[in-house]
Amino acid sequence: MEMLFPPLEDTSSASVADGKQGKTTKIPPDSDDDVMSPSLKENFNKIRELLKQEDNIKKRSNPVKIEEVKEVESKKQRLAVETAIAIEDETTRLRKGIAELEALLAQQEALEECS
């Protein structure tokens, strides 16, 4: 089955360590042939930056670390919610567009049958 987007485990993508269980989060590279809207691309880029920032904070050892991690985690959660809402909006828009195209195609086929 052909996929529209590369899997998250793509070997060519950057990775960020997850401090909780030592897991690595794979981040798909940003490509020019993406079908995502500019706002979604921007949100995903911001998430990438927050993950990198969080990883850098966890590598340092200082007393401010806990507050910084909490702040970054809060930003990530807020951005994740915004991104989920944007994805839902875009999915709805695409579904409506597909329905319109299908209706036009059906109408065109009906006209061709009458001719």
All heavy atoms as an XYZ file, in Angstrom:
899
protein
N       0.844     -1.176      0.000
C       0.000      0.000      0.000
C       0.890      1.241      0.000
O       1.806      1.359      0.798
C      -0.891     -0.017      1.239
C      -1.848      1.131      1.290
S      -3.115      0.858      2.527
C      -2.502      1.893      3.825
N       0.614      2.170     -0.876
C       1.406      3.385     -0.992
C       0.923      4.410      0.031
O      -0.262      4.602      0.226
C       1.258      3.953     -2.397
C       2.255      5.024     -2.689
C       2.232      5.419     -4.148
O       2.138      4.540     -5.002
O       2.305      6.615     -4.398
N       1.888      5.069      0.693
C       1.549      6.039      1.726
C       1.804      7.448      1.214
O       2.727      7.676      0.451
C       2.399      5.798      2.974
C       2.118      4.458      3.618
S       3.209      4.105      5.001
C       2.981      5.528      6.033
N       0.968      8.389      1.649
C       1.142      9.776      1.263
C       2.300     10.422      2.003
O       2.955     11.310      1.490
C      -0.130     10.575      1.528
C      -1.328     10.219      0.660
C      -2.549     11.022      1.103
C      -1.031     10.487     -0.790
N       2.554      9.971      3.239
C       3.601     10.551      4.050
C       4.576      9.459      4.468
O       4.176      8.321      4.662
C       3.023     11.217      5.309
C       2.113     12.349      4.994
C       0.749     12.195      5.021
C       2.627     13.591      4.655
C      -0.094     13.244      4.724
C       1.794     14.642      4.354
C       0.432     14.467      4.390
N       5.846      9.798      4.634
C       6.806      8.787      5.068
C       6.509      8.362      6.503
O       5.958      9.133      7.286
C       8.148      9.509      4.982
C       7.817     10.945      5.078
C       6.457     11.104      4.468
N       6.839      7.123      6.871
C       6.619      6.689      8.256
C       7.511      7.474      9.214
O       8.550      7.988      8.820
C       7.008      5.209      8.231
C       7.885      5.062      7.044
C       7.451      6.115      6.051
N       7.097      7.560     10.466
C       7.871      8.304     11.457
C       9.222      7.664     11.735
O      10.131      8.312     12.193
C       7.088      8.421     12.770
C       5.857      9.306     12.722
C       5.133      9.271     14.062
C       6.209     10.728     12.358
N       9.374      6.389     11.419
C      10.627      5.689     11.667
C      11.579      5.796     10.492
O      12.509      5.023     10.369
C      10.370      4.205     11.957
C       9.633      3.967     13.250
C       8.138      4.129     13.102
O       7.614      3.960     11.982
O       7.485      4.443     14.094
N      11.383      6.710      9.591
C      12.227      6.874      8.412
C      13.681      7.027      8.835
O      14.005      7.815      9.703
C      11.773      8.105      7.618
C      12.530      8.277      6.328
O      12.982      7.269      5.756
O      12.647      9.427      5.877
N      14.567      6.269      8.209
C      15.967      6.281      8.615
C      16.693      7.554      8.227
O      17.724      7.880      8.794
C      16.715      5.078      7.997
O      16.546      5.129      6.582
C      16.197      3.774      8.547
N      16.170      8.305      7.272
C      16.849      9.520      6.836
C      16.489     10.741      7.667
O      17.014     11.809      7.458
C      16.502      9.808      5.364
O      15.128     10.081      5.252
N      15.596     10.584      8.634
C      15.152     11.736      9.405
C      16.018     11.959     10.634
O      16.708     11.069     11.106
C      13.690     11.547      9.821
O      13.542     10.359     10.542
N      15.931     13.169     11.140
C      16.660     13.523     12.361
C      16.015     12.815     13.536
O      14.872     12.390     13.463
C      16.591     15.029     12.562
N      16.731     12.704     14.623
C      16.148     12.057     15.795
C      16.449     12.885     17.026
O      17.433     13.597     17.104
C      16.690     10.645     15.963
O      18.069     10.690     16.194
N      15.550     12.745     18.005
C      15.704     13.446     19.272
C      15.494     12.422     20.372
O      14.536     11.661     20.345
C      14.654     14.582     19.391
C      14.758     15.252     20.741
C      14.828     15.587     18.281
N      16.374     12.393     21.344
C      16.278     11.411     22.428
C      15.146     11.771     23.366
O      14.920     12.939     23.670
C      17.594     11.350     23.186
N      14.438     10.762     23.832
C      13.373     10.926     24.810
C      13.943     10.515     26.159
O      14.300      9.368     26.357
C      12.176     10.040     24.432
C      11.028     10.163     25.415
O      11.132     10.983     26.350
O      10.023      9.449     25.245
N      14.048     11.459     27.078
C      14.695     11.207     28.343
C      13.987     10.207     29.239
O      14.596      9.627     30.116
N      12.702      9.967     29.068
C      11.954      9.106     29.975
C      12.401      7.655     29.889
O      12.672      7.020     30.880
C      10.453      9.205     29.691
C       9.887     10.563     30.023
C       8.418     10.623     29.692
C       7.882     12.021     29.916
N       6.524     12.175     29.455
N      12.439      7.099     28.683
C      12.757      5.689     28.543
C      13.918      5.462     27.589
O      14.136      4.351     27.142
C      11.526      4.925     28.040
C      10.357      4.997     28.993
C       9.125      4.350     28.408
O       9.081      4.010     27.239
N       8.110      4.195     29.230
N      14.656      6.497     27.270
C      15.782      6.357     26.379
C      15.379      6.114     24.931
O      16.179      5.700     24.126
N      14.116      6.360     24.600
C      13.642      6.166     23.234
C      14.073      7.340     22.372
O      14.393      8.406     22.870
C      12.114      6.069     23.196
C      11.562      4.851     23.888
C      10.065      4.829     23.764
C       9.464      3.637     24.466
N       8.008      3.662     24.413
N      14.038      7.144     21.080
C      14.366      8.205     20.141
C      13.141      8.501     19.295
O      12.530      7.598     18.751
C      15.537      7.778     19.234
O      16.650      7.502     20.070
C      15.899      8.876     18.270
N      12.781      9.772     19.211
C      11.663     10.192     18.394
C      12.187     10.578     17.022
O      13.038     11.449     16.917
C      10.946     11.412     19.028
O      10.573     11.072     20.350
C       9.738     11.813     18.227
N      11.697      9.912     15.992
C      12.120     10.234     14.632
C      11.258     11.374     14.106
O      10.048     11.383     14.282
C      11.969      9.018     13.709
C      12.831      7.854     14.108
C      14.278      8.132     13.840
C      15.118      6.899     14.128
N      16.483      7.047     13.807
N      11.895     12.322     13.457
C      11.194     13.470     12.908
C      11.384     13.471     11.403
O      12.511     13.577     10.924
C      11.735     14.783     13.500
C      11.672     14.723     15.030
C      10.968     15.980     12.973
C      12.445     15.812     15.707
N      10.290     13.324     10.628
C      10.442     13.308      9.177
C      11.051     14.615      8.674
O      10.743     15.686      9.200
C       9.006     13.167      8.662
C       8.205     12.721      9.825
C       8.918     13.186     11.058
N      11.933     14.547      7.687
C      12.530     15.773      7.149
C      11.483     16.599      6.413
O      10.510     16.077      5.894
C      13.592     15.250      6.183
C      13.149     13.879      5.836
C      12.382     13.349      7.007
N      11.691     17.895      6.411
C      10.791     18.797      5.704
C      11.137     18.740      4.219
O      12.265     18.962      3.826
C      10.968     20.225      6.237
C       9.854     21.144      5.811
O       8.784     20.644      5.433
O      10.060     22.369      5.864
N      10.163     18.422      3.385
C      10.437     18.317      1.956
C       9.603     19.319      1.168
O       8.574     19.782      1.628
C      10.142     16.899      1.466
O       8.776     16.600      1.660
N      10.072     19.653     -0.022
C       9.395     20.643     -0.848
C       8.124     20.113     -1.487
O       7.262     20.883     -1.889
C      10.345     21.151     -1.952
C      11.512     21.915     -1.361
O      11.355     22.484     -0.266
O      12.576     21.940     -2.002
N       7.987     18.787     -1.614
C       6.821     18.226     -2.272
C       5.715     17.865     -1.282
O       4.844     17.069     -1.567
C       7.209     17.007     -3.112
C       7.810     15.896     -2.271
O       8.158     16.154     -1.110
O       7.923     14.772     -2.793
N       5.749     18.462     -0.112
C       4.752     18.218      0.923
C       3.386     18.746      0.499
O       3.288     19.750     -0.200
C       5.172     18.937      2.208
C       5.328     17.992      3.364
O       4.806     16.880      3.298
O       5.982     18.385      4.348
N       2.339     18.089      0.960
C       0.984     18.555      0.678
C       0.394     19.311      1.863
O      -0.744     19.749      1.806
C       0.055     17.375      0.301
C       0.504     16.747     -0.989
C      -0.012     16.349      1.408
N       1.181     19.485      2.913
C       0.695     20.197      4.086
C       0.651     21.702      3.836
O       1.449     22.234      3.068
C       1.604     19.938      5.284
C       1.462     18.570      5.869
S       2.308     18.404      7.448
C       4.004     18.501      6.949
N      -0.276     22.339      4.526
C      -0.380     23.790      4.430
C       0.826     24.435      5.105
O       1.476     23.821      5.955
C      -1.667     24.259      5.106
O      -1.580     24.066      6.504
N       1.125     25.677      4.741
C       2.263     26.371      5.371
C       2.144     26.460      6.896
O       3.147     26.341      7.595
C       2.229     27.760      4.738
C       1.542     27.561      3.436
C       0.537     26.468      3.666
N       0.923     26.642      7.412
C       0.772     26.745      8.870
C       1.086     25.420      9.554
O       1.677     25.401     10.630
C      -0.633     27.216      9.237
O      -1.603     26.279      8.820
N       0.708     24.293      8.931
C       1.049     22.998      9.514
C       2.543     22.753      9.455
O       3.143     22.259     10.416
C       0.321     21.868      8.781
C      -1.117     21.617      9.200
C      -1.726     20.484      8.374
C      -1.214     21.292     10.666
N       3.164     23.111      8.338
C       4.623     22.963      8.231
C       5.306     23.772      9.328
O       6.242     23.310      9.975
C       5.113     23.435      6.866
C       4.801     22.494      5.745
C       5.365     23.052      4.458
C       4.943     22.232      3.274
N       5.463     22.761      2.019
N       4.809     24.989      9.543
C       5.387     25.858     10.567
C       5.237     25.236     11.953
O       6.177     25.238     12.744
C       4.705     27.227     10.521
C       5.272     28.219     11.502
C       4.574     29.574     11.429
O       4.025     29.915     10.368
O       4.583     30.267     12.450
N       4.046     24.680     12.238
C       3.831     24.047     13.537
C       4.767     22.855     13.738
O       5.342     22.686     14.810
C       2.380     23.594     13.689
C       1.459     24.716     14.093
O       1.871     25.851     14.225
N       0.196     24.402     14.276
N       4.927     22.024     12.709
C       5.823     20.882     12.836
C       7.274     21.329     12.993
O       8.034     20.713     13.742
C       5.667     19.922     11.654
C       4.457     19.034     11.782
C       3.403     19.142     10.898
C       4.375     18.088     12.793
C       2.288     18.333     11.015
C       3.267     17.272     12.921
C       2.215     17.387     12.032
N       7.651     22.395     12.322
C       9.010     22.927     12.496
C       9.218     23.437     13.916
O      10.280     23.254     14.511
C       9.299     24.022     11.473
C       9.501     23.475     10.084
O       9.900     22.323      9.916
N       9.224     24.276      9.076
N       8.187     24.078     14.472
C       8.274     24.551     15.858
C       8.406     23.371     16.819
O       9.171     23.434     17.785
C       7.041     25.378     16.226
C       7.013     26.749     15.600
C       5.741     27.476     15.987
C       5.615     28.817     15.297
N       4.327     29.486     15.631
N       7.655     22.295     16.556
C       7.749     21.110     17.406
C       9.150     20.522     17.321
O       9.730     20.136     18.341
C       6.683     20.065     17.005
C       5.282     20.571     17.404
C       6.961     18.711     17.669
C       4.146     19.714     16.889
N       9.718     20.471     16.120
C      11.096     19.978     15.968
C      12.061     20.806     16.818
O      12.919     20.264     17.510
C      11.531     20.053     14.501
C      11.004     18.966     13.630
C      11.608     19.083     12.220
N      10.935     18.208     11.317
C       9.935     18.563     10.515
N       9.510     19.800     10.475
N       9.367     17.666      9.721
N      11.904     22.127     16.743
C      12.789     23.005     17.513
C      12.608     22.807     19.007
O      13.588     22.797     19.761
C      12.533     24.475     17.134
C      13.030     24.844     15.760
C      14.515     24.577     15.590
O      15.313     24.938     16.479
O      14.878     23.978     14.559
N      11.360     22.647     19.463
C      11.126     22.422     20.889
C      11.728     21.098     21.345
O      12.270     21.007     22.453
C       9.626     22.455     21.195
C       8.978     23.844     21.170
C       7.469     23.741     21.295
C       9.548     24.718     22.279
N      11.638     20.068     20.512
C      12.246     18.784     20.861
C      13.763     18.908     20.969
O      14.375     18.358     21.890
C      11.871     17.713     19.826
C      10.433     17.213     19.874
C      10.131     16.341     18.666
C      10.172     16.461     21.169
N      14.363     19.646     20.048
C      15.811     19.858     20.104
C      16.186     20.661     21.354
O      17.163     20.355     22.039
C      16.299     20.589     18.852
C      16.277     19.735     17.614
C      16.696     20.538     16.399
C      16.528     19.746     15.128
N      16.843     20.546     13.924
N      15.385     21.700     21.635
C      15.641     22.539     22.801
C      15.534     21.709     24.084
O      16.378     21.811     24.973
C      14.638     23.697     22.823
C      14.817     24.659     23.962
C      13.772     25.761     23.939
O      12.918     25.820     23.051
N      13.826     26.633     24.922
N      14.512     20.872     24.150
C      14.327     20.023     25.325
C      15.503     19.053     25.486
O      16.000     18.845     26.586
C      13.013     19.254     25.204
C      12.681     18.406     26.412
C      11.365     17.696     26.267
O      11.071     17.166     25.168
O      10.621     17.653     27.251
N      15.946     18.490     24.389
C      17.082     17.572     24.425
C      18.340     18.292     24.930
O      19.083     17.753     25.755
C      17.322     16.977     23.038
C      18.348     15.863     23.052
O      18.283     15.013     23.960
O      19.196     15.849     22.141
N      18.566     19.515     24.454
C      19.729     20.291     24.898
C      19.652     20.625     26.380
O      20.664     20.588     27.085
C      19.869     21.575     24.073
C      20.300     21.312     22.657
O      20.917     20.297     22.369
N      19.966     22.218     21.752
N      18.456     20.949     26.861
C      18.275     21.267     28.285
C      18.579     20.040     29.131
O      19.240     20.127     30.165
C      16.839     21.777     28.557
C      16.635     23.151     27.910
C      16.553     21.842     30.051
C      15.197     23.629     27.914
N      18.104     18.881     28.680
C      18.318     17.650     29.447
C      19.789     17.252     29.481
O      20.222     16.587     30.425
C      17.475     16.514     28.868
C      15.995     16.689     29.158
C      15.172     15.575     28.547
C      13.702     15.782     28.848
N      12.863     14.758     28.242
N      20.557     17.646     28.489
C      21.984     17.316     28.460
C      22.780     18.172     29.449
O      23.815     17.753     29.939
C      22.548     17.500     27.050
C      22.105     16.415     26.094
C      22.686     16.651     24.731
C      22.193     15.585     23.756
N      22.689     15.837     22.392
N      22.291     19.389     29.719
C      22.976     20.271     30.671
C      22.651     19.831     32.093
O      21.664     19.172     32.345
C      22.520     21.715     30.489
C      22.900     22.320     29.171
C      22.525     23.756     29.133
N      21.115     23.919     29.514
C      20.404     25.000     29.273
N      20.945     26.028     28.693
N      19.148     25.073     29.639
N      23.460     20.248     33.018
C      23.152     19.941     34.418
C      23.246     21.236     35.222
O      24.327     21.725     35.512
C      24.112     18.889     34.967
O      25.432     19.336     34.830
N      22.082     21.797     35.529
C      22.030     22.983     36.380
C      20.678     23.035     37.077
O      19.728     22.354     36.688
C      22.312     24.274     35.583
C      21.311     24.522     34.476
O      20.191     24.048     34.534
N      21.704     25.266     33.472
N      20.541     23.844     38.126
C      19.300     23.869     38.916
C      18.078     24.402     38.157
O      16.952     24.089     38.509
C      19.628     24.769     40.102
C      20.959     25.353     39.855
C      21.571     24.680     38.686
N      18.259     25.198     37.133
C      17.142     25.787     36.399
C      16.525     24.762     35.433
O      15.465     24.963     34.890
C      17.614     27.038     35.612
C      16.465     27.762     34.970
C      18.377     27.982     36.516
N      17.181     23.647     35.282
C      16.795     22.624     34.312
C      15.332     22.203     34.449
O      14.618     22.121     33.452
C      17.714     21.423     34.480
C      17.410     20.267     33.604
C      18.399     19.153     33.876
C      17.961     17.869     33.261
N      18.868     16.778     33.514
N      14.859     21.937     35.650
C      13.500     21.441     35.860
C      12.470     22.454     35.363
O      11.526     22.094     34.659
C      13.260     21.100     37.351
C      14.150     19.930     37.758
C      11.795     20.777     37.608
C      14.158     19.647     39.232
N      12.648     23.720     35.712
C      11.710     24.752     35.269
C      11.733     24.913     33.749
O      10.701     25.093     33.109
C      12.011     26.085     35.950
C      11.598     26.129     37.393
C      10.118     25.860     37.586
O       9.284     26.405     36.823
O       9.788     25.080     38.497
N      12.929     24.850     33.159
C      13.046     24.975     31.704
C      12.362     23.816     31.006
O      11.659     24.012     30.013
C      14.520     25.033     31.291
C      15.203     26.341     31.609
C      16.632     26.356     31.090
O      16.820     26.153     29.886
O      17.538     26.565     31.914
N      12.550     22.613     31.526
C      11.923     21.431     30.928
C      10.405     21.547     31.023
O       9.687     21.243     30.066
C      12.438     20.130     31.587
C      11.612     18.931     31.150
C      13.902     19.915     31.264
N       9.905     21.999     32.171
C       8.458     22.170     32.335
C       7.912     23.201     31.351
O       6.840     23.021     30.775
C       8.121     22.588     33.770
C       8.238     21.478     34.770
C       7.866     21.964     36.167
C       8.009     20.865     37.192
N       7.671     21.346     38.542
N       8.643     24.275     31.162
C       8.219     25.323     30.226
C       8.179     24.799     28.794
O       7.213     25.028     28.063
C       9.170     26.515     30.320
C       8.783     27.682     29.433
C       9.780     28.824     29.550
O      10.392     28.999     30.609
O       9.920     29.542     28.549
N       9.210     24.078     28.397
C       9.261     23.517     27.044
C       8.149     22.483     26.875
O       7.491     22.439     25.834
C      10.647     22.894     26.751
C      10.628     22.099     25.462
C      11.705     23.988     26.687
N       7.928     21.660     27.891
C       6.865     20.648     27.823
C       5.500     21.310     27.665
O       4.664     20.859     26.882
C       6.892     19.785     29.094
C       5.983     18.597     29.049
C       6.406     17.562     28.032
O       7.613     17.400     27.788
O       5.512     16.917     27.456
N       5.282     22.401     28.386
C       4.029     23.140     28.266
C       3.839     23.697     26.858
O       2.753     23.624     26.283
C       4.007     24.277     29.298
O       2.886     25.087     29.125
N       4.920     24.250     26.284
C       4.861     24.777     24.914
C       4.560     23.661     23.923
O       3.773     23.839     22.989
C       6.174     25.455     24.540
C       6.405     26.778     25.202
C       7.755     27.359     24.785
C       8.072     28.651     25.494
N       9.390     29.183     25.107
N       5.201     22.502     24.133
C       4.976     21.363     23.235
C       3.514     20.915     23.275
O       2.920     20.646     22.238
C       5.872     20.181     23.625
C       7.265     20.258     23.112
C       8.097     19.024     23.326
C       7.594     17.981     24.257
N       8.522     16.904     24.570
N       2.950     20.841     24.466
C       1.562     20.404     24.602
C       0.608     21.392     23.931
O      -0.316     20.989     23.224
C       1.206     20.226     26.073
C       1.857     19.013     26.696
C       1.585     18.901     28.182
O       1.034     19.810     28.803
N       1.987     17.786     28.768
N       0.824     22.676     24.157
C      -0.025     23.697     23.558
C       0.075     23.639     22.027
O      -0.928     23.674     21.319
C       0.347     25.083     24.071
C      -0.600     26.182     23.602
C      -0.242     27.555     24.159
N       1.032     28.024     23.649
C       2.142     28.170     24.372
N       2.141     27.880     25.651
N       3.256     28.617     23.823
N       1.290     23.525     21.527
C       1.509     23.455     20.088
C       0.917     22.177     19.500
O       0.378     22.188     18.391
C       2.996     23.561     19.778
C       3.385     23.728     18.324
C       2.711     24.948     17.701
C       4.894     23.859     18.196
N       0.988     21.074     20.239
C       0.402     19.816     19.770
C      -1.111     19.942     19.614
O      -1.685     19.466     18.630
C       0.749     18.681     20.729
N      -1.760     20.604     20.558
C      -3.209     20.812     20.465
C      -3.537     21.705     19.272
O      -4.447     21.403     18.484
C      -3.766     21.410     21.782
C      -5.203     21.858     21.611
C      -3.647     20.407     22.916
N      -2.792     22.791     19.111
C      -3.017     23.683     17.972
C      -2.824     22.946     16.650
O      -3.596     23.127     15.704
C      -2.054     24.876     18.034
C      -2.325     25.847     19.148
C      -1.249     26.913     19.267
O      -0.369     26.999     18.375
O      -1.266     27.671     20.248
N      -1.807     22.103     16.596
C      -1.522     21.350     15.379
C      -2.621     20.333     15.106
O      -3.047     20.168     13.955
C      -0.152     20.644     15.492
O       0.837     21.639     15.754
C       0.202     19.912     14.219
N      -3.102     19.659     16.138
C      -4.187     18.688     15.960
C      -5.442     19.372     15.422
O      -6.114     18.844     14.527
C      -4.491     17.990     17.286
N      -5.748     20.550     15.931
C      -6.917     21.294     15.450
C      -6.712     21.712     13.998
O      -7.620     21.589     13.167
C      -7.193     22.516     16.356
C      -7.670     22.040     17.732
C      -8.216     23.455     15.717
C      -7.718     23.125     18.783
N      -5.513     22.170     13.673
C      -5.214     22.568     12.295
C      -5.301     21.379     11.351
O      -5.804     21.498     10.218
C      -3.829     23.207     12.218
N      -4.840     20.213     11.786
C      -4.931     19.007     10.960
C      -6.388     18.637     10.731
O      -6.777     18.286      9.612
C      -4.151     17.840     11.613
C      -2.650     18.102     11.517
C      -4.513     16.507     10.979
C      -1.804     17.137     12.310
N      -7.190     18.714     11.766
C      -8.621     18.409     11.625
C      -9.283     19.370     10.643
O     -10.061     18.956      9.781
C      -9.317     18.480     12.991
C     -10.788     18.157     12.938
C     -11.093     16.739     12.493
O     -10.282     15.838     12.773
O     -12.149     16.523     11.866
N      -8.977     20.665     10.745
C      -9.529     21.648      9.820
C      -9.110     21.354      8.381
O      -9.923     21.405      7.460
C      -9.084     23.067     10.195
C      -9.704     23.564     11.487
O     -10.697     22.960     11.949
O      -9.190     24.557     12.039
N      -7.832     21.034      8.200
C      -7.336     20.769      6.854
C      -7.936     19.474      6.288
O      -8.270     19.398      5.115
C      -5.810     20.692      6.856
C      -5.249     20.696      5.465
C      -3.815     21.157      5.418
O      -3.408     21.993      6.235
O      -3.103     20.670      4.530
N      -8.089     18.471      7.147
C      -8.700     17.211      6.717
C     -10.145     17.447      6.277
O     -10.574     16.922      5.246
C      -8.657     16.180      7.864
O      -7.299     15.978      8.253
C      -9.261     14.860      7.452
N     -10.876     18.244      7.021
C     -12.255     18.569      6.664
C     -12.306     19.305      5.331
O     -13.134     18.996      4.466
C     -12.905     19.430      7.769
O     -12.866     18.698      8.996
C     -14.328     19.794      7.430
N     -11.397     20.256      5.159
C     -11.348     21.004      3.905
C     -11.043     20.079      2.730
O     -11.670     20.164      1.674
C     -10.280     22.104      4.002
C     -10.186     23.005      2.785
C      -9.030     23.995      2.908
N      -7.734     23.378      3.069
C      -7.006     22.872      2.060
N      -7.471     22.897      0.836
N      -5.835     22.332      2.291
N     -10.104     19.166      2.919
C      -9.755     18.224      1.853
C     -10.912     17.279      1.542
O     -11.175     16.976      0.371
C      -8.503     17.425      2.237
C      -7.202     18.218      2.248
C      -6.077     17.380      2.850
C      -6.835     18.686      0.854
N     -11.611     16.816      2.565
C     -12.778     15.940      2.339
C     -13.844     16.662      1.522
O     -14.447     16.087      0.616
C     -13.364     15.485      3.675
C     -12.582     14.400      4.330
C     -13.303     13.884      5.563
N     -12.487     12.881      6.218
C     -12.336     12.786      7.520
N     -12.952     13.625      8.319
N     -11.585     11.845      8.032
N     -14.098     17.918      1.860
C     -15.091     18.697      1.106
C     -14.645     18.875     -0.340
O     -15.451     18.768     -1.266
C     -15.315     20.062      1.762
C     -16.090     19.996      3.051
C     -16.255     21.374      3.671
C     -16.993     21.319      4.988
N     -17.125     22.646      5.605
N     -13.360     19.134     -0.532
C     -12.830     19.292     -1.887
C     -12.960     18.009     -2.694
O     -13.314     18.029     -3.873
N     -12.683     16.887     -2.069
C     -12.814     15.594     -2.744
C     -14.271     15.338     -3.113
O     -14.572     14.884     -4.223
C     -12.251     14.459     -1.859
C     -10.725     14.581     -1.788
C     -12.660     13.085     -2.387
C     -10.088     13.690     -0.744
N     -15.171     15.648     -2.186
C     -16.605     15.454     -2.465
C     -17.049     16.324     -3.640
O     -17.818     15.880     -4.504
C     -17.433     15.777     -1.221
N     -16.560     17.556     -3.694
C     -16.899     18.440     -4.818
C     -16.367     17.884     -6.131
O     -17.057     17.896     -7.151
C     -16.319     19.841     -4.586
C     -17.035     20.633     -3.520
C     -16.370     21.984     -3.270
O     -15.558     22.437     -4.109
O     -16.660     22.578     -2.226
N     -15.126     17.394     -6.121
C     -14.539     16.823     -7.331
C     -15.295     15.572     -7.778
O     -15.526     15.367     -8.977
C     -13.064     16.504     -7.118
C     -12.137     17.708     -7.014
C     -10.739     17.263     -6.597
C     -12.085     18.467     -8.326
N     -15.693     14.731     -6.818
C     -16.461     13.534     -7.162
C     -17.813     13.904     -7.764
O     -18.275     13.273     -8.711
C     -16.646     12.645     -5.935
C     -15.380     11.930     -5.525
C     -15.527     11.142     -4.228
O     -16.457     11.428     -3.434
O     -14.705     10.236     -4.009
N     -18.454     14.953     -7.209
C     -19.732     15.402     -7.745
C     -19.567     15.937     -9.167
O     -20.390     15.658    -10.051
C     -20.340     16.479     -6.837
N     -18.506     16.696     -9.411
C     -18.234     17.201    -10.759
C     -17.978     16.058    -11.735
O     -18.466     16.073    -12.879
C     -17.033     18.143    -10.752
C     -17.265     19.536    -10.183
C     -15.932     20.272    -10.055
C     -18.214     20.315    -11.059
N     -17.231     15.060    -11.297
C     -16.943     13.911    -12.145
C     -18.220     13.144    -12.464
O     -18.451     12.759    -13.623
C     -15.925     12.985    -11.462
C     -15.499     11.746    -12.233
C     -14.835     12.140    -13.555
C     -14.568     10.898    -11.398
N     -19.060     12.930    -11.470
C     -20.334     12.233    -11.688
C     -21.218     13.018    -12.649
O     -21.869     12.442    -13.535
C     -21.047     12.013    -10.355
N     -21.225     14.336    -12.485
C     -22.016     15.189    -13.367
C     -21.480     15.113    -14.794
O     -22.252     14.999    -15.755
C     -21.967     16.640    -12.856
C     -22.843     17.596    -13.602
C     -22.727     19.012    -13.041
O     -21.670     19.396    -12.526
N     -23.805     19.756    -13.127
N     -20.172     15.137    -14.948
C     -19.563     15.051    -16.279
C     -19.845     13.694    -16.920
O     -20.162     13.612    -18.107
C     -18.058     15.268    -16.179
C     -17.339     15.378    -17.498
C     -15.854     15.635    -17.325
O     -15.273     15.315    -16.297
N     -15.250     16.226    -18.341
N     -19.769     12.618    -16.129
C     -20.064     11.285    -16.670
C     -21.522     11.186    -17.074
O     -21.847     10.564    -18.092
C     -19.718     10.218    -15.633
C     -18.234     10.020    -15.453
C     -17.896      9.061    -14.326
O     -18.804      8.670    -13.550
O     -16.713      8.686    -14.211
N     -22.419     11.798    -16.310
C     -23.849     11.765    -16.659
C     -24.104     12.520    -17.961
O     -24.916     12.081    -18.795
C     -24.668     12.375    -15.510
N     -23.402     13.628    -18.158
C     -23.553     14.395    -19.398
C     -23.030     13.605    -20.596
O     -23.611     13.652    -21.683
C     -22.838     15.735    -19.284
C     -23.483     16.792    -18.415
C     -22.577     18.007    -18.287
C     -24.843     17.205    -18.976
N     -21.926     12.886    -20.392
C     -21.352     12.090    -21.463
C     -22.256     10.927    -21.843
O     -22.343     10.547    -23.013
C     -19.969     11.581    -21.079
C     -18.919     12.659    -21.048
C     -17.567     12.172    -20.545
O     -17.443     10.965    -20.214
O     -16.647     13.004    -20.459
N     -22.954     10.340    -20.865
C     -23.870      9.241    -21.131
C     -25.083      9.726    -21.930
O     -25.614      9.000    -22.749
C     -24.344      8.594    -19.826
C     -23.283      7.766    -19.161
C     -23.757      7.178    -17.843
O     -24.953      7.346    -17.483
O     -22.937      6.547    -17.153
N     -25.508     10.942    -21.689
C     -26.667     11.502    -22.387
C     -26.320     11.849    -23.838
O     -27.193     11.920    -24.693
C     -27.190     12.733    -21.676
S     -27.917     12.394    -20.071
N     -25.052     12.072    -24.111
C     -24.657     12.496    -25.467
C     -24.595     11.362    -26.418
O     -24.419     10.267    -26.273
C     -23.274     13.154    -25.418
O     -23.315     14.290    -24.592
